[in-house]
Amino acid sequence: MRLCWIGRSKAVVGGLALALAGAACAWAGPEIPSGSFNEFLAGVKTQAEAAGIHPATLAVLNGLSPSARVIRLDHQQPELTLTFNSYIRGVVTPARIAEGRRMMIRNRTILRRIERRYGVQPRFVVALWGIESDFGKVMGTYPVVRSLATLAWHGRRASFFRGELIDALRIIDRGDAGVRTLRGSWAGAMGQCQFMPSTYLKYAQDMNGDGKRNIWTNRGDALASAANYLAKLGWNPTETWGRKVRLPRRFDQKLIGLGTRKTLAAWSRLGVRRADGRKLPRRAGMSGSIVLGQAGRGPAFLVYDNFRSILQWNRSTLFALAVGKLSDDIGRR
């Protein structure tokens, strides 16, 4: 869902997500605004009106000022590399696993409905919910419109954030949420599933049928929205995400990476085994790729198409592995 920002998970895992984003993104350097902030806002209003947004809605931009804190956070993202173990320890904690299991039980009815409708297993929905917003408890407090306007005017990815700002105005214009409700991460991600505005417009769901797609305070809407997004990314309800594996000695390192895909039978013939040494499962036609928790070294995982779907949610191998592990731990009794 995001290409290169820390918005959604930063609020939950703090410095870990910040470091992850820094490691995943190439530093582009700050853009120098070509005009004043007020000139920028005038241009946004013209663009928004041309897109059909009512002039009354655009009043939310009146008197807006850029956020120095958002600019500082955007420009000071560190380029750090986390170890697999340190990241997993920070994200897949015993407390989060226990809370995830409680949430599975407490919300079993709505999760079963969501699974029937969208074909996404509940443990994955709950794992993403836990990592993104600590099960709805930490969604961010930054005013989304102000953050996006700041980043669109003085950000490293100005054109991207300008589009997100227009979409945030669309959300307000459609009556889905007021400007006071639109609070989230400093990068503009919002709600219990931490959607950017464009993702909200495309994938948010009204699970309870009240005419609102409320990913902020309605748990059913939030979880259904997460499941719908995964489903649209190509989620396969008959498969899991992957598994930890043991590679044979002298394994050809050129075979590591998502660019190489082989059937489970083919990997077995090459000597790949489950982590406990047993043979891989026999699933006719099922294929996967070998990825490492850290570049150049283990642990090794055999990942399937659902892992690739999680990567489209957040383009970080560490994030996707954490979602997979947390979902396994939540689902394990």
N, C-alpha and C positions, 0 to 999 in steps of 0.2 A: 504494500500500500504506500509505502514511502520509498523514495529512491535513495535519499542520503541525508536524513535529519534525525534528531534524537527525540523528537516531540513526544511520542506516546510512552515509551517505556522509561524515560528519564525519571519521571515522577516516582516510579516504583523502585527501581534499582539504583537510582542516583548516579554516582560516579561511574558505576560499571557501564550503564548505558551510554553515558557521555563518552567514555573511553572507547566503547564499541563503535559508536558513530564516527569518532575521530579516526579509528583504524580503518573503517570501511570507506571513508570518503577522501578523495583527493582534495587537498587544499587549493582553493581557487583564488583566494584573496578577496578582500572586500571590494564591492563596486562603489565608485564615487558617484553620488547623486548628481544628476545634471541640472537640477533646479531645486527650489525650496520645497519643503514638505507640503505647503499649501498649494503650490503649483501642481505637485504630484496628485494631491487629492482632487483638484479640479479636473485633471485628466481622467482620474478613476470615475468621477461622477459622470463625465461625458460618455465614457465607455459603458458604464453600467446602464445609463438611460438608453443607449443604443441597443443594449442587450435585453431591454424590456423591463428593467427594474424601475419601480415607481419612484418619482422624485421624493415623495414623503419618506420612503425608506432610507434614502440617501442622507437624511438629516442626521443619521447616526455618525456620519463623518464630520459633522460640524464641530469645530472646537477641538478636534482630535490633535494630539501631539505625539511625536515619535517617542518610543520608549528607549531610553539610554541603556537600560538593563538588557533588553532584548538584543540591541546592537552588540553590546559587550559579549553576551553569551554566544551569539552567532559567530563573532569574529575570533573568539578565544577557544573554540573547540580544539582540544588537544588531539594530536595524532599519536595515540597510544596503542599498544598491542597487549591484549589480555591473554593469559593462558586459559586453556579450556577449563582446567580445574577451578581456577579462581572465579571465572564467570559463572560456572555451574553452581559453585558454592554460594554465590551471591544471589542467584535467581531461583534455583530449585532448592529451597530451604525446607527443613522439616516442618516448620510452622506453615509454610505455604502449601505443602503437600497435605498436611492435616486439615487446613482450612478448605482446600480444594475438595477433599473427600466429604467434608461437611456440606459444602455447597452443592455437590452432586446429589446428596441425599435430600437436602432441603428444597432443591429445585427440580426434583426428579420428574414431576409431571410436565412442567413446561419444557424441560430438556428432551423428554420423549416426544412431545409434539414437534419440537424443532427438528429432531432427528428424522421423524417421519416426513416432514415437509421438505427439508433441505438435504437430507442424506449425509449429515456430518455427525460422527459419534460424539456423545456428550463430553467425554473426557478431554477432547481436543478443544471444544468450545470453552470449557471451564479453565483449561490450562492457559489459553490465550487471555481470557478474562483476568486470571490471576496475575499474569506477567504484565499486562498492559495497565491495569488500574488497581491492582490489589483487591480484586473482586468488587470494584466500584467505590472503594474508599478513597482512592487518590487519583483524581482526574485532572488536576492542575487548576490554578487560580488566576492565570493570566487572561485578560480580556482578549478574546480571539481576534476581533476586528482590529484592535490597536496593534497587536503583535504582527498580524499579517500585513497591515499597512506599513509598519516599520520595516519589515523584512522586504517588502516589495519596493520600498523607496531606497533602502540602504542595506540591502542584503547581498549575499554571494550568489543567490539564485533569484534575482529580482523578477524575472518574467514568470517563473513558476509561482512565486508567492503572490504576484499580482492576480493571476488566474484564481488562486485559492481565495483571495480577498473578494473578488467578484462573486465567487460561489458562496462565500459566507453571507454576502449581501442578499443573494438569492434565497438562502435559507430563511433569513429574516423577512424578506419580501413575501415569501409563501406562507408565512405565519407558523412555520415549524418550530421556531424558537425565537425568543427575544434577545436583544443584545446583551442583557444581563445574564441570560442562561448560557450564552456562548463564551464560556471560559474553559481554558485547557492549558496545554503546555505552552512554553514560550514560542514554540514553532508552529502553533495553531492546531495541534491535534486535540480532539475533544471527545467527551463522553466516556462511558464505561469500556468501550472498545477502542477508544482513542483514534477515531477517524479524522482524516483531514476533510475539509468541507466538500471537495470534489468527490471523495469516496462516500461521504454521507449521501450526497445527492444521487449517486448511482446505486448504492447498495443498502441503505438503511431501510428497515422494515417496520411495519405497524402490526405487531403480533397480536395485540389485544383488540384491534379493530375500532379504536376510538378516533381514527382519522389523523392521528399524530404519529410521527416516527421519532419517538422520544428515547434517544440513546443515553440520556443524562440520568433520569430518575426512574425510568420504567425498565425493570430488569428483563422482562420478556422481550421487549423491543430491542434492547441492547444485545442480548444473546442471539436472538434471531438474526439481527443485522450481521453479527460476526459470522454466523453459520452461512448466511446467504452469500456473503463475500467469498468465503472459502469455496462454496459450491460453484460460484461463477468463475473461480480460478481453476476449476477442473477437478475438484475433490472426488476421490473414489471411495465410496462408503464400504467397499468390500476389502479394502486394504488398510494397513497401518502406515506409519511414516517411515519406518526403517528399523534397524537393530544394530547394536554393537557387534563387531565381528573380530575374528583373529585372522591376520594375514600370514601366509606361509613365509618362511625365510626366502630371501632373494626374490621377493615379489616384484614384478615389473612396475616401477614407480610411474611409468608413463600411463598406466591404466587408472591412476588415481585422478578423480575429478569428475564433475558432472558431464564433461564432454564424452565420456565413455560409458556406454550403457550395455549391459549384458543380461541374459536370463540368469535366474538363480542356478539353473543346472550348469550353465557355462562357468559361473563363478565357483561353483563347487568343484568342477573339473580342474580349476586353477589352484585349488587348495584352500579357498576361503571357507572358514568355519564360523559357527556361532562363537560368542565370547567364551562359552564354557567348553568349547572343543567339539560339540556335536555338529552333525551335518546341517546344512541349511535346509529349510523346509522345501518340500516338493510342491511347487505351484506352477503348473503348466503355463508357459507364456509370460509369467510375471518377471519383470526385469528391474534392474536397479543399477546404481552407481556407487563407487567407493569414494567416500570423503573422509578427511581427517579433521579431528577436533582442532588441530593446530597445523599450520602450513609446515610441511616437511617432516612431521612426526605425528604419532598417534595421539589419542586412540582412534581406531578406524571404525567407520560405520558403513553399512550397506543401506542406502536410502532409496526410497521408491518415489512414485509420482507425487504422493501427498506431501512429501518433503519439499518438492519443487513448488507446490502450491503455497506452503508456508513461506518459502523464500520470496514469493511475490508479495506477500503481506509485509515482509521486512527482509530486505536483501542482505542478510547477514547469516552466515553459516552457524555462528555461535547461537544466535537467536533461535534459528530453526531447530537446532539440536536441543536447546533448552526447552522449547515447546514440546518436542517429542519426548524427552525424558520426563518432564513434569506430567505429561498426559499418561505416560506409562505408570508413574508412581501413584498418581491419583486413582487410576483404574485398578491398581493392584491391591488386593485385600490380604 
